[in-house]
Every structure is written in structure tokens, then in C-alpha cells.
Amino acid sequence: MKTLICGSLAYDTIMVFRDQFKNHILPEQIHILNVAFLVPDMRREYGGCAGNIAYNLRLLGGNPLIMATVGDDGNLYMQRLAQLNLDATHVRQVAGTYTAQAFITTDLDDNQLTAFHPGAMNHSHENDVQAAQGIKLGMVSPDGREGMLTHARQFADAGIPFVFDPGQGLPMFSGEELLDFLRLATWCTVNDYEAKLLAERTGRSLEELAHEVKALIVTQGANGSEIHADGQRIFIPSVPPSAVVDPTGCGDAYRAGLIYGIGQGWDWEKTGRLASLMGAIKIAYRGGQNHKPNRAQIAEQFLKAYGETL
């Protein structure tokens, strides 16, 4: 099924500070903070929610199209998408901007300092969902604020069912705007923190919010996930990973499994199980796009985990 993934493409520059931030920050001097951290370890990863979701959906044998924006420095990412056979027809290069990027410094306690530059993401609303032909399913994931609002309306106007995945973009919207998203969307997926923020912003309980969509999916990391659908709450256990290396992109991998199952018309138990497995596969690798199982290997792990064919 041809699926349009609207969201971000980004570069993640990840650095490791071989000490603890607290040893170099004086609490009584926080008002004149001026510190520098030596980071001998650094790597650059390809990321962004649309990129990560599409990558995982392709691993499953899905047919994702990416709708996103990149800047003048986006050629490397565009080359990567071509190498991965990911359709980038609707990735717009915005002159005079940088591709969205995060600069993340982590200390030995796994505390993080992150600076995020949206760059070309601020132009995401210039992309038009209806420019993509033959779309049967969609997703609105974290992107520029106006882009998320615009693409949700365009999916709804075109009669294309879509998943609303606000992610880290959720704080950009008011309670009424979030309710509008849910009324336009067919499904919604959030993590447990985002679920609490969604309820707080809208003044509604999760049970009430679940009535606005066909299903409200709440991920809880190692504690599994819950799917609120048809007046029921379905618990999906997590899959024990082969190793716990890096959680970056695990939520995106889960969402790829989710949208694949929806596209196949599976019930929520099977869809949630595949989503959970995809997150477990990803966590054993650094970055959001460095795991490389093929469809047969994923099916083999699914059978081992659940005693069920994929």
C-alpha cells in the first residue's frame, strides 16, 4: 500500500562527554553559565521522524513515500534515500536553509544537552499532500508547525485515512488545535509522556480522547504499549531485545510496524506485536537507521516471539 509519510528529515550529531555535567556546572553560578565540554567521541546519523519511519517501513516491504524538506546541505541525505530505494519525489530542497539538525551532547550519566535547528522544516507547509498520487494511507509526524496543520487538513480533505503522530511537536499546539488534529485523523499514536501532555492540554481523559479516533496508541518503552480501540484497552507486551544500545528512533520503528499492520488490515493485537518487535530490533543498534534485517528475518523473529506467522 502506497503510504505518504509527512515529517522531518534531519541530521543528528551525537557527542559524548567523558565526565558528568554536574562536575562542571556550579549551581550558584547558573545565572552566568559559560561552559565548554570536550567531546572526543562524535558521530553523525541520518534521522528525522519521516526518514526513520520510511526506512523501517521499507524493511517490512512497505511502499513509503516521504514528504519533507531539506536545506542546501541535504544532498547527502538525498543520495542516501536513493541508495535505499526510498521515494524522495516529494522531498523539497529549500534554498538558503540548512537541513533540520540536532546537536546532542551526552555525559556518563546519560544526561543530555540538545540544541535543535529546524531549518528547512519551517517550510514544510509548502508541500502539498495532493501532489502525491495513488496514496491510500498517510502519517503526520513531527515537522514544522504549519506543515503539520496543513497536511492534516489536506489528508482529511482528500479522504485519505492517516495517523497523527505529534511526538516532540506536541507542545507547539494548543488544546483546541490538538482536538482538531484528532477529529481530522483516523488514528493517533503517542508515548506515555505525550499522552499525559495531550490529556492536560485538551482537558480530556485518554478514554475520552480515544473516542475521537479509531484507535489511540500509547507506547510505554520497556513496559509495552496500550491500544485504546472500540471501547477496549489492549495491552501489547514489549519484546526482549538482543541488546539495549540506543533508544534513538525506537518510537519511529514502532510506528512503522503500526502503519504496516494498519495497511494490511490486521487486528490490533497482531499490529501492536509487529510494532513492538520493530522497536526491539532497532534498540540493539546505534542511530535510527543502522539496523538492517530483511523481511524474512523480521518474520522469523516475529514467529519466535509470538508463535505466529507474519
LOVO-490226 format. One record per residue: residue number from 1; x, y, z of N, C-alpha, C in turn; residue in three letters. Coordinates in steps of 0.2 Angstrom, whole numbers, plus 2048, in hexadecimal, padded with zeros to 3 digits. Last residue first. Layout:
<atoms>
{atom NUM {X Y Z} {X Y Z} {X Y Z} 'ALA'};
...
</atoms>
This chain:
<atoms>
{atom 310 {814 7BA 832} {813 7C1 831} {80F 7C2 82B} 'LEU'};
{atom 309 {80E 7AE 83E} {811 7B0 837} {810 7B7 836} 'THR'};
{atom 308 {812 7AB 84F} {80D 7AD 84A} {811 7AF 843} 'GLU'};
{atom 307 {819 7AB 85B} {816 7A5 858} {811 7A6 853} 'GLY'};
{atom 306 {81F 7B7 85F} {818 7B6 860} {815 7AF 85E} 'TYR'};
{atom 305 {82D 7B6 85D} {82A 7BA 863} {823 7B8 864} 'ALA'};
{atom 304 {82E 7AE 852} {832 7AC 858} {82E 7B0 85E} 'LYS'};
{atom 303 {827 7B6 848} {825 7AF 84A} {828 7AD 851} 'LEU'};
{atom 302 {82F 7C1 848} {828 7C2 84A} {825 7BB 84C} 'PHE'};
{atom 301 {83B 7BC 843} {83B 7BF 84A} {834 7BF 84D} 'GLN'};
{atom 300 {837 7B9 836} {839 7B4 83B} {839 7B6 842} 'GLU'};
{atom 299 {833 7C6 832} {82E 7C1 832} {830 7BB 837} 'ALA'};
{atom 298 {840 7CB 831} {83B 7CE 836} {835 7C9 837} 'ILE'};
{atom 297 {845 7C3 827} {848 7C3 82E} {843 7C6 833} 'GLN'};
{atom 296 {83E 7C7 81C} {83E 7C0 81F} {840 7BF 826} 'ALA'};
{atom 295 {841 7D4 81B} {83A 7D2 81C} {83A 7CB 81F} 'ARG'};
{atom 294 {851 7D7 823} {84C 7D7 81D} {846 7D5 81F} 'ASN'};
{atom 293 {858 7E3 82E} {855 7DD 82D} {851 7DD 826} 'PRO'};
{atom 292 {862 7EE 832} {860 7EC 82B} {85D 7E5 82A} 'LYS'};
{atom 291 {864 7FD 83A} {862 7F6 83A} {860 7F4 833} 'HIS'};
{atom 290 {866 80B 838} {86C 807 837} {86A 7FF 838} 'ASN'};
{atom 289 {85E 816 83B} {85D 813 835} {863 80E 833} 'GLN'};
{atom 288 {85F 81D 847} {859 81B 845} {858 817 83F} 'GLY'};
{atom 287 {86D 818 852} {86A 81C 84D} {863 819 84B} 'GLY'};
{atom 286 {873 808 856} {873 80F 857} {870 813 851} 'ARG'};
{atom 285 {868 7FA 85A} {86D 7FD 856} {86D 805 857} 'TYR'};
{atom 284 {85E 7F4 862} {865 7F1 862} {86A 7F4 85D} 'ALA'};
{atom 283 {853 7FB 85F} {856 7FD 865} {85D 7FA 865} 'ILE'};
{atom 282 {84D 7F4 853} {850 7FA 852} {855 7FC 858} 'LYS'};
{atom 281 {846 7E9 859} {84B 7E8 854} {850 7EE 853} 'ILE'};
{atom 280 {83C 7F0 860} {841 7EB 864} {847 7EA 85F} 'ALA'};
{atom 279 {834 7F6 857} {838 7FA 85C} {83E 7F6 85F} 'GLY'};
{atom 278 {82F 7EA 850} {834 7EF 84D} {838 7F4 851} 'MET'};
{atom 277 {828 7E5 85B} {82D 7E1 858} {832 7E6 855} 'LEU'};
{atom 276 {81D 7EE 85B} {822 7ED 861} {828 7EA 85F} 'SER'};
{atom 275 {817 7EC 84F} {81A 7F3 851} {81F 7F2 856} 'ALA'};
{atom 274 {813 7DF 850} {818 7E1 84B} {81B 7E8 84D} 'LEU'};
{atom 273 {809 7E1 85A} {80F 7DD 85B} {815 7DE 856} 'ARG'};
{atom 272 {800 7EA 854} {804 7EC 85A} {80A 7E8 85B} 'GLY'};
{atom 271 {7FB 7E1 84B} {7FE 7E7 849} {803 7EA 84E} 'THR'};
{atom 270 {7F5 7D7 853} {7FB 7D5 84E} {7FE 7DC 84C} 'LYS'};
{atom 269 {7EB 7DF 85A} {7F0 7DB 85D} {7F6 7D9 859} 'GLU'};
{atom 268 {7E3 7E5 850} {7E8 7E9 854} {7ED 7E5 858} 'TRP'};
{atom 267 {7E3 7DC 840} {7E0 7DE 846} {7E6 7E2 84A} 'ASP'};
{atom 266 {7E8 7E3 830} {7E9 7DE 835} {7E5 7E1 83B} 'TRP'};
{atom 265 {7E9 7EA 824} {7E3 7E8 826} {7E3 7E3 82C} 'GLY'};
{atom 264 {7F5 7EE 81F} {7F3 7E7 81D} {7EC 7E5 820} 'GLN'};
{atom 263 {7F5 7FB 824} {7F5 7FA 81D} {7F3 7F3 81B} 'GLY'};
{atom 262 {7F7 7F8 832} {7F1 7FB 830} {7F0 7FA 828} 'ILE'};
{atom 261 {804 7F2 831} {7FF 7EE 833} {7F8 7F1 831} 'GLY'};
{atom 260 {80B 7FE 82D} {80B 7F8 829} {805 7F4 82A} 'TYR'};
{atom 259 {809 806 838} {806 808 832} {806 802 82D} 'ILE'};
{atom 258 {811 7FF 842} {80A 801 843} {806 802 83C} 'LEU'};
{atom 257 {81D 7FE 83D} {81A 7F8 83E} {812 7F9 83E} 'GLY'};
{atom 256 {820 80C 83E} {820 809 837} {81C 802 837} 'ALA'};
{atom 255 {81F 80E 84B} {81A 811 847} {81A 80E 840} 'ARG'};
{atom 254 {82B 808 84F} {824 805 852} {81F 808 84D} 'TYR'};
{atom 253 {834 810 84A} {834 809 847} {82D 806 849} 'ALA'};
{atom 252 {832 81C 851} {831 81C 84A} {830 815 847} 'ASP'};
{atom 251 {836 817 85E} {82F 819 85D} {82D 819 855} 'GLY'};
{atom 250 {844 816 85B} {840 810 85D} {838 811 85C} 'CYS'};
{atom 249 {84C 821 859} {848 81E 854} {844 818 855} 'GLY'};
{atom 248 {857 81D 866} {855 822 861} {852 81F 85B} 'THR'};
{atom 247 {85B 814 870} {854 815 86F} {852 819 869} 'PRO'};
{atom 246 {868 809 86E} {866 810 86D} {85F 810 86C} 'ASP'};
{atom 245 {86A 7FC 874} {870 800 872} {86E 808 872} 'VAL'};
{atom 244 {867 7ED 87B} {864 7F4 87B} {86A 7F9 87A} 'VAL'};
{atom 243 {864 7DF 871} {868 7E3 875} {865 7EA 875} 'ALA'};
{atom 242 {859 7D8 86D} {85F 7D4 86D} {864 7D8 871} 'SER'};
{atom 241 {84A 7DC 877} {84F 7DD 871} {855 7D9 872} 'PRO'};
{atom 240 {83A 7D5 87A} {841 7D5 87D} {846 7D6 877} 'PRO'};
{atom 239 {82D 7DF 875} {831 7D9 873} {838 7DA 876} 'VAL'};
{atom 238 {81F 7E4 880} {825 7E5 87C} {828 7DE 87A} 'SER'};
{atom 237 {80D 7E0 87D} {814 7DF 881} {819 7E1 87D} 'PRO'};
{atom 236 {7FF 7E9 87C} {804 7E6 878} {80B 7E6 87C} 'ILE'};
{atom 235 {7EE 7EA 881} {7F5 7EA 883} {7FA 7E6 87E} 'PHE'};
{atom 234 {7E1 7F3 87C} {7E5 7ED 87B} {7EC 7EE 87D} 'ILE'};
{atom 233 {7D2 7F8 882} {7D9 7FA 882} {7DD 7F3 882} 'ARG'};
{atom 232 {7C3 7FD 878} {7C7 7F8 87C} {7CE 7FB 87D} 'GLN'};
{atom 231 {7BC 804 870} {7BA 804 877} {7BE 7FF 87B} 'GLY'};
{atom 230 {7C3 803 864} {7BC 800 865} {7BA 7FF 86C} 'ASP'};
{atom 229 {7D3 805 86C} {7CF 805 866} {7C8 801 867} 'ALA'};
{atom 228 {7E2 809 871} {7DB 80A 873} {7D7 80A 86D} 'HIS'};
{atom 227 {7F0 800 875} {7EC 802 86F} {7E4 803 871} 'ILE'};
{atom 226 {7FF 802 87D} {7F8 800 87D} {7F4 803 877} 'GLU'};
{atom 225 {80F 7F9 87F} {80B 7FE 87C} {803 7FC 87D} 'SER'};
{atom 224 {81E 7F6 889} {819 7F4 884} {815 7FA 881} 'GLY'};
{atom 223 {828 7FA 891} {821 7F8 894} {81C 7F6 88F} 'ASN'};
{atom 222 {832 800 88A} {833 7F9 88C} {82C 7F6 88F} 'ALA'};
{atom 221 {826 80C 884} {82D 809 884} {82D 802 885} 'GLY'};
{atom 220 {819 80E 881} {81B 80E 888} {822 80B 889} 'GLN'};
{atom 219 {80D 815 876} {813 811 877} {816 813 87E} 'THR'};
{atom 218 {7FD 815 872} {801 818 877} {807 813 878} 'VAL'};
{atom 217 {7F1 819 866} {7F6 814 868} {7FB 818 86C} 'ILE'};
{atom 216 {7E0 819 862} {7E6 81D 866} {7EB 818 868} 'LEU'};
{atom 215 {7D6 817 854} {7DA 814 859} {7DF 819 85C} 'ALA'};
{atom 214 {7CD 81F 84E} {7CC 818 84E} {7D0 814 853} 'LYS'};
{atom 213 {7C9 82D 858} {7CD 82A 853} {7CB 822 853} 'VAL'};
{atom 212 {7C2 832 863} {7C3 837 85D} {7C6 833 857} 'GLU'};
{atom 211 {7C3 829 86D} {7BD 829 86A} {7BD 82E 863} 'HIS'};
{atom 210 {7CF 82C 873} {7CF 826 86F} {7C9 826 86B} 'ALA'};
{atom 209 {7CC 837 87C} {7CF 838 876} {7CF 832 871} 'LEU'};
{atom 208 {7C6 82F 886} {7C2 834 882} {7C5 836 87C} 'GLU'};
{atom 207 {7D1 828 88B} {7CB 825 889} {7C7 829 884} 'GLU'};
{atom 206 {7D9 833 88F} {7DB 82E 889} {7D5 82B 886} 'LEU'};
{atom 205 {7CF 841 893} {7D3 83B 895} {7D5 837 88E} 'SER'};
{atom 204 {7D3 853 88F} {7CF 84C 88E} {7D3 846 890} 'ARG'};
{atom 203 {7DA 85E 88E} {7D5 85E 893} {7D0 858 893} 'GLY'};
{atom 202 {7E3 860 884} {7DD 860 882} {7D7 860 887} 'THR'};
{atom 201 {7EF 860 88C} {7EE 866 887} {7E6 866 885} 'ARG'};
{atom 200 {7EE 854 893} {7EE 85A 897} {7EC 860 892} 'GLU'};
{atom 199 {7EE 84A 888} {7E8 84B 88D} {7E8 851 891} 'ALA'};
{atom 198 {7FB 84D 883} {7F5 84E 87F} {7EF 84E 883} 'LEU'};
{atom 197 {803 84A 88E} {803 851 88C} {7FD 852 888} 'LEU'};
{atom 196 {801 83C 88F} {7FF 840 894} {7FE 848 892} 'LYS'};
{atom 195 {806 839 882} {7FF 837 884} {7FC 83C 88A} 'ALA'};
{atom 194 {813 83C 883} {80F 840 87F} {808 83F 880} 'GLU'};
{atom 193 {817 832 88C} {817 839 88E} {813 83D 88A} 'TYR'};
{atom 192 {814 826 884} {810 827 88B} {811 82E 88D} 'ASP'};
{atom 191 {813 82B 873} {816 827 878} {812 829 87F} 'ASN'};
{atom 190 {805 829 867} {809 82D 86B} {80D 828 870} 'VAL'};
{atom 189 {7FB 829 858} {800 825 85C} {804 82A 860} 'THR'};
{atom 188 {7EB 827 851} {7F0 82C 854} {7F4 827 859} 'CYS'};
{atom 187 {7E1 826 842} {7E4 823 848} {7E9 828 84B} 'TRP'};
{atom 186 {7DB 830 83A} {7D7 829 83B} {7DA 826 841} 'THR'};
{atom 185 {7D8 842 83D} {7DC 83C 83C} {7D8 835 83D} 'ALA'};
{atom 184 {7D0 84C 840} {7D1 84B 839} {7D5 844 838} 'LEU'};
{atom 183 {7CF 84B 84E} {7C9 84B 84A} {7CA 84A 842} 'ARG'};
{atom 182 {7DC 84D 851} {7D9 847 852} {7D3 846 84E} 'LEU'};
{atom 181 {7DE 85B 84D} {7E2 855 84A} {7DF 84F 84B} 'PHE'};
{atom 180 {7D5 861 856} {7D4 861 84F} {7D8 85C 84B} 'ASP'};
{atom 179 {7DC 85E 862} {7D5 85B 861} {7D3 85B 85A} 'LEU'};
{atom 178 {7E7 867 860} {7E8 85F 860} {7E1 85C 85F} 'LEU'};
{atom 177 {7E1 873 860} {7E4 871 85A} {7E5 869 85A} 'GLU'};
{atom 176 {7DC 873 86D} {7D7 873 868} {7DA 871 861} 'GLU'};
{atom 175 {7E9 874 874} {7E4 86E 875} {7DF 86E 86F} 'GLY'};
{atom 174 {7F6 879 868} {7F1 87A 86E} {7ED 874 86E} 'SER'};
{atom 173 {806 873 864} {7FF 874 863} {7FB 875 869} 'PHE'};
{atom 172 {813 870 867} {812 876 863} {80B 878 862} 'MET'};
{atom 171 {814 864 86E} {814 86A 872} {813 871 86E} 'PRO'};
{atom 170 {815 85A 863} {80F 85B 867} {80F 862 86B} 'LEU'};
{atom 169 {821 857 85D} {81E 85D 85B} {818 85F 85F} 'GLY'};
{atom 168 {826 84B 862} {828 851 865} {825 857 862} 'GLN'};
{atom 167 {816 844 85D} {81D 843 85F} {81F 849 863} 'GLY'};
{atom 166 {80A 842 855} {80D 849 856} {814 849 859} 'PRO'};
{atom 165 {804 83A 849} {80A 838 84D} {80D 83F 84F} 'ASP'};
{atom 164 {7F6 834 842} {7F9 83A 845} {7FE 838 84A} 'PHE'};
{atom 163 {7F4 82B 833} {7F6 82B 83A} {7F8 831 83C} 'VAL'};
{atom 162 {7E5 82C 828} {7EC 82D 82A} {7ED 82C 831} 'PHE'};
{atom 161 {7DC 829 819} {7DD 828 820} {7E4 829 822} 'PRO'};
{atom 160 {7D7 835 80E} {7DC 830 80F} {7DD 82F 816} 'ILE'};
{atom 159 {7CF 840 809} {7CC 839 80B} {7D1 834 80C} 'GLY'};
{atom 158 {7D4 84C 807} {7D5 847 801} {7D1 840 803} 'ALA'};
{atom 157 {7D2 852 813} {7CE 854 80D} {7CE 84F 807} 'ASP'};
{atom 156 {7DB 84B 81B} {7D4 84A 81C} {7D0 84C 816} 'ALA'};
{atom 155 {7E7 84F 815} {7E6 848 815} {7DE 847 816} 'PHE'};
{atom 154 {7E6 85D 817} {7E6 85A 810} {7E5 853 810} 'GLN'};
{atom 153 {7E7 85D 825} {7E1 860 822} {7E1 85D 81B} 'ARG'};
{atom 152 {7F4 859 827} {7EE 855 82A} {7E8 857 827} 'ALA'};
{atom 151 {7FB 862 820} {7FB 85B 81E} {7F5 857 821} 'HIS'};
{atom 150 {7FA 86E 829} {7F8 86E 822} {7F7 866 81F} 'THR'};
{atom 149 {7FF 86A 835} {7F8 86C 834} {7F6 86C 82D} 'LEU'};
{atom 148 {80C 867 831} {808 862 834} {801 864 834} 'MET'};
{atom 147 {811 873 82C} {810 86D 828} {80C 868 82A} 'GLY'};
{atom 146 {810 87C 837} {80C 87D 831} {80B 877 82D} 'GLU'};
{atom 145 {81B 875 83E} {815 876 841} {80F 877 83B} 'ARG'};
{atom 144 {825 869 836} {824 870 837} {81D 871 83A} 'GLY'};
{atom 143 {824 859 83F} {826 85D 839} {825 864 83B} 'ASP'};
{atom 142 {81F 849 843} {822 84F 845} {825 853 83F} 'PRO'};
{atom 141 {813 842 837} {817 841 83D} {81B 848 83E} 'SER'};
{atom 140 {805 83C 830} {808 843 832} {80C 842 838} 'VAL'};
{atom 139 {803 830 824} {805 831 82B} {807 838 82B} 'MET'};
{atom 138 {7F7 826 81A} {7FC 82C 81B} {7FE 82C 823} 'GLY'};
{atom 137 {7F2 81D 80C} {7F3 81D 813} {7F8 823 814} 'LEU'};
{atom 136 {7F1 81D 7FE} {7EC 81A 802} {7EC 81B 809} 'LYS'};
{atom 135 {7F6 826 7F0} {7F7 825 7F7} {7F0 822 7FA} 'ILE'};
{atom 134 {7F6 82A 7E3} {7F5 823 7E4} {7F6 821 7EC} 'GLY'};
{atom 133 {802 837 7E3} {7FD 834 7E0} {7FC 82D 7E2} 'GLN'};
{atom 132 {805 847 7EA} {807 840 7EA} {801 83C 7E8} 'ALA'};
{atom 131 {7FE 853 7EB} {803 852 7E6} {806 84B 7E5} 'ALA'};
{atom 130 {7F7 853 7F7} {7F4 851 7F1} {7F8 850 7EB} 'GLN'};
{atom 129 {800 858 800} {7FE 851 800} {7FB 84F 7FA} 'VAL'};
{atom 128 {80C 863 7FD} {805 862 7FC} {804 85B 7FC} 'ASP'};
{atom 127 {818 86E 805} {816 868 802} {80F 866 802} 'ASN'};
{atom 126 {818 879 80D} {818 87A 806} {817 874 802} 'GLU'};
{atom 125 {81A 875 81A} {813 876 817} {813 878 810} 'HIS'};
{atom 124 {827 875 81C} {824 86E 81A} {81D 86F 818} 'SER'};
{atom 123 {830 87E 820} {82D 87F 819} {829 879 817} 'HIS'};
{atom 122 {836 87B 82B} {832 880 82C} {82E 882 825} 'ASN'};
{atom 121 {83F 871 827} {839 86F 82A} {834 875 82A} 'MET'};
{atom 120 {84B 878 824} {847 877 81F} {840 874 821} 'ALA'};
{atom 119 {84E 87C 835} {850 87D 82E} {84A 87C 829} 'GLY'};
{atom 118 {84E 877 843} {849 875 83E} {84B 876 837} 'PRO'};
{atom 117 {85A 872 84D} {859 877 848} {854 874 843} 'HIS'};
{atom 116 {85D 86F 85E} {859 86C 858} {858 872 854} 'PHE'};
{atom 115 {867 868 86A} {866 86E 867} {863 86C 860} 'ALA'};
{atom 114 {868 860 87A} {866 860 873} {864 867 870} 'THR'};
{atom 113 {870 857 885} {86F 85E 884} {86E 85E 87C} 'LEU'};
{atom 112 {86C 849 890} {86D 84C 88A} {86B 853 889} 'GLN'};
{atom 111 {872 83C 89B} {86F 843 89A} {870 845 893} 'ASN'};
{atom 110 {879 830 89C} {874 831 897} {870 837 897} 'ASP'};
{atom 109 {884 832 8A4} {87E 830 8A7} {878 830 8A3} 'ASP'};
{atom 108 {88E 836 89B} {88E 82F 89E} {888 82D 8A2} 'LEU'};
{atom 107 {884 841 890} {88A 840 894} {889 838 897} 'ASP'};
{atom 106 {882 846 87F} {880 842 884} {886 841 889} 'THR'};
{atom 105 {87C 852 874} {881 850 878} {87F 84C 87E} 'THR'};
{atom 104 {876 854 864} {874 851 86A} {87B 84F 86E} 'ILE'};
{atom 103 {86E 85E 858} {875 85D 85B} {874 85A 862} 'PHE'};
{atom 102 {864 85B 84A} {864 85B 852} {86C 85A 854} 'ALA'};
{atom 101 {85D 863 83C} {862 85F 840} {862 860 847} 'GLN'};
{atom 100 {856 866 82C} {855 865 833} {85A 861 837} 'ALA'};
{atom 99 {861 86D 820} {85D 867 822} {85C 867 82A} 'THR'};
{atom 98 {861 87F 81F} {864 878 820} {85F 873 821} 'TYR'};
{atom 97 {85D 88A 810} {85C 887 817} {861 881 818} 'THR'};
{atom 96 {85E 88E 803} {860 893 809} {85F 890 810} 'GLY'};
{atom 95 {851 884 7FC} {857 888 7FC} {858 88D 801} 'ALA'};
{atom 94 {84B 875 800} {84A 87C 801} {850 880 801} 'VAL'};
{atom 93 {845 867 7F8} {84C 86A 7FA} {84A 872 7FA} 'GLN'};
{atom 92 {839 85C 7FC} {83A 862 7F9} {841 865 7FC} 'ARG'};
{atom 91 {834 84C 7F8} {838 850 7FD} {83A 856 7F9} 'VAL'};
{atom 90 {82C 845 7EF} {829 84A 7F3} {82D 84D 7F9} 'HIS'};
{atom 89 {835 83B 7EB} {832 83F 7E6} {82F 846 7E9} 'THR'};
{atom 88 {83B 831 7F1} {83C 838 7F4} {839 83D 7EF} 'ALA'};
{atom 87 {839 821 7F6} {837 826 7F1} {837 82D 7F4} 'ASP'};
{atom 86 {847 817 7F9} {842 81A 7FC} {83F 820 7F7} 'LEU'};
{atom 85 {852 80F 7F6} {84C 80F 7F2} {846 811 7F5} 'ASN'};
{atom 84 {85E 812 7FC} {859 80E 800} {853 80D 7FC} 'LEU'};
{atom 83 {863 81B 7F3} {867 815 7F5} {862 810 7F8} 'GLN'};
{atom 82 {85B 826 7F5} {85B 823 7EF} {85E 81C 7EF} 'ALA'};
{atom 81 {85E 82A 802} {857 827 801} {857 824 7FA} 'LEU'};
{atom 80 {86B 82E 800} {86A 828 804} {863 825 803} 'ARG'};
{atom 79 {869 839 7F9} {86D 834 7F6} {86B 82D 7FA} 'GLN'};
{atom 78 {863 841 802} {85F 83F 7FC} {863 839 7F8} 'MET'};
{atom 77 {86D 843 80B} {867 83F 80D} {863 83D 807} 'TYR'};
{atom 76 {876 84A 804} {878 844 806} {872 840 808} 'LEU'};
{atom 75 {86E 856 801} {870 851 7FB} {872 84B 7FE} 'ASN'};
{atom 74 {86B 860 80A} {867 85A 80A} {869 855 805} 'GLY'};
{atom 73 {870 86D 80C} {874 867 80E} {871 860 80E} 'ASP'};
{atom 72 {865 875 809} {86B 875 805} {870 86F 806} 'ASP'};
{atom 71 {858 86A 811} {85B 871 80F} {861 870 80A} 'GLY'};
{atom 70 {848 862 80F} {84F 862 811} {852 869 80E} 'VAL'};
{atom 69 {838 85C 813} {83C 861 811} {844 860 813} 'THR'};
{atom 68 {82C 84F 80E} {830 853 813} {834 858 810} 'ALA'};
{atom 67 {825 840 80C} {824 847 80A} {827 84C 810} 'MET'};
{atom 66 {829 831 805} {82A 836 80A} {828 83D 808} 'ILE'};
{atom 65 {820 822 804} {822 828 800} {823 82D 806} 'LEU'};
{atom 64 {821 810 806} {821 817 809} {823 81C 804} 'PRO'};
{atom 63 {81C 802 805} {81D 806 800} {81C 80E 802} 'ASN'};
{atom 62 {823 7F4 80E} {81E 7F9 80D} {820 7FD 807} 'GLY'};
{atom 61 {82C 7EB 813} {829 7EA 80C} {824 7EE 80A} 'GLY'};
{atom 60 {832 7EE 81E} {82D 7E9 81F} {82A 7E7 818} 'LEU'};
{atom 59 {83B 7F7 81A} {83E 7F1 81D} {838 7EB 81D} 'LEU'};
{atom 58 {833 802 818} {836 7FE 812} {838 7F8 814} 'ARG'};
{atom 57 {830 805 825} {82B 803 821} {82D 7FF 81B} 'LEU'};
{atom 56 {83D 80A 829} {83A 804 82C} {834 801 828} 'ASN'};
{atom 55 {83D 816 821} {843 811 820} {840 80A 823} 'TYR'};
{atom 54 {832 81D 825} {832 81A 81E} {837 815 81D} 'ALA'};
{atom 53 {836 820 832} {830 81C 831} {830 819 82A} 'ILE'};
{atom 52 {842 828 82F} {842 822 833} {83C 81D 832} 'ASN'};
{atom 51 {83D 833 827} {842 82F 825} {842 828 829} 'GLY'};
{atom 50 {833 838 830} {831 836 82A} {836 831 827} 'ALA'};
{atom 49 {83C 83C 83B} {836 837 83C} {834 834 835} 'CYS'};
{atom 48 {84D 83C 83B} {847 840 839} {842 83A 839} 'GLY'};
{atom 47 {85D 837 834} {857 836 839} {851 83A 836} 'GLY'};
{atom 46 {86D 831 833} {867 833 82F} {861 832 834} 'TYR'};
{atom 45 {87A 837 83E} {875 832 83C} {870 835 837} 'GLU'};
{atom 44 {88B 838 843} {885 83B 83F} {881 836 83C} 'ARG'};
{atom 43 {894 838 852} {892 835 84C} {88C 839 849} 'ARG'};
{atom 42 {8A2 83A 85D} {89C 83D 859} {89A 839 853} 'MET'};
{atom 41 {8AC 83C 86B} {8A8 837 867} {8A2 83A 864} 'ASP'};
{atom 40 {8B1 847 871} {8B6 843 86D} {8B2 83E 868} 'PRO'};
{atom 39 {8AD 855 877} {8A9 84F 874} {8AD 84B 86F} 'VAL'};
{atom 38 {8AD 860 884} {8B1 85C 87F} {8AE 856 87D} 'LEU'};
{atom 37 {8A2 86D 886} {8A4 866 888} {8A8 863 882} 'PHE'};
{atom 36 {8A2 87C 88F} {8A3 879 889} {8A5 872 88A} 'ALA'};
{atom 35 {897 889 895} {89B 883 896} {89C 880 88F} 'VAL'};
{atom 34 {890 894 89E} {894 895 898} {899 88F 898} 'ASN'};
{atom 33 {883 89C 8A6} {885 896 8A4} {88A 897 89E} 'LEU'};
{atom 32 {87E 8A5 8B0} {883 8A7 8AB} {887 8A1 8A8} 'ILE'};
{atom 31 {875 89E 8B7} {872 8A4 8B4} {878 8A7 8AF} 'HIS'};
{atom 30 {87C 894 8BE} {878 892 8B8} {875 898 8B4} 'ILE'};
{atom 29 {884 894 8C9} {886 898 8C3} {882 897 8BD} 'GLN'};
{atom 28 {87F 88B 8D2} {87F 892 8D4} {881 897 8CE} 'GLU'};
{atom 27 {882 87F 8CB} {87B 881 8CB} {87B 888 8CD} 'PRO'};
{atom 26 {88E 87D 8BF} {88E 87F 8C6} {887 882 8C7} 'LEU'};
{atom 25 {893 870 8B5} {88E 875 8B6} {88D 877 8BD} 'ILE'};
{atom 24 {89B 865 8B6} {89D 86B 8B2} {899 870 8B2} 'HIS'};
{atom 23 {895 85A 8BB} {89C 85C 8BD} {89E 862 8BA} 'ASN'};
{atom 22 {889 858 8B4} {889 85B 8BA} {890 85D 8BD} 'LYS'};
{atom 21 {88D 851 8A8} {88C 858 8A8} {88C 85C 8AF} 'PHE'};
{atom 20 {89A 846 8AA} {893 847 8AC} {892 84F 8AB} 'GLN'};
{atom 19 {8A3 83F 89C} {8A3 841 8A3} {89B 842 8A4} 'ASP'};
{atom 18 {8A5 83F 88D} {8A8 83A 892} {8A8 83C 899} 'ARG'};
{atom 17 {898 843 883} {89D 846 888} {89F 841 88D} 'PHE'};
{atom 16 {895 83F 872} {895 83C 879} {89B 840 87D} 'VAL'};
{atom 15 {889 844 866} {890 845 869} {88F 842 870} 'MET'};
{atom 14 {881 843 857} {881 841 85D} {888 841 860} 'ILE'};
{atom 13 {877 84B 84C} {87E 84B 84E} {87E 849 855} 'THR'};
{atom 12 {86C 846 840} {86D 846 847} {874 846 849} 'ASP'};
{atom 11 {862 84E 834} {869 84C 835} {869 84C 83D} 'TYR'};
{atom 10 {852 84A 82E} {857 84E 832} {85D 84A 832} 'ALA'};
{atom 9 {842 84C 828} {848 849 826} {84D 84D 82A} 'LEU'};
{atom 8 {831 84B 82F} {838 84E 82E} {83D 849 82B} 'SER'};
{atom 7 {822 848 825} {826 84A 82B} {82D 84C 82A} 'GLY'};
{atom 6 {817 83D 81E} {818 844 81F} {81C 845 826} 'CYS'};
{atom 5 {816 830 815} {819 832 81B} {81B 839 81B} 'ILE'};
{atom 4 {80A 827 80C} {80E 82D 80C} {80F 82F 813} 'LEU'};
{atom 3 {80A 817 805} {809 81B 80B} {80D 821 80B} 'THR'};
{atom 2 {803 80B 7FB} {807 811 7FB} {805 816 801} 'LYS'};
{atom 1 {804 7FA 800} {800 800 800} {804 806 800} 'MET'};
</atoms>
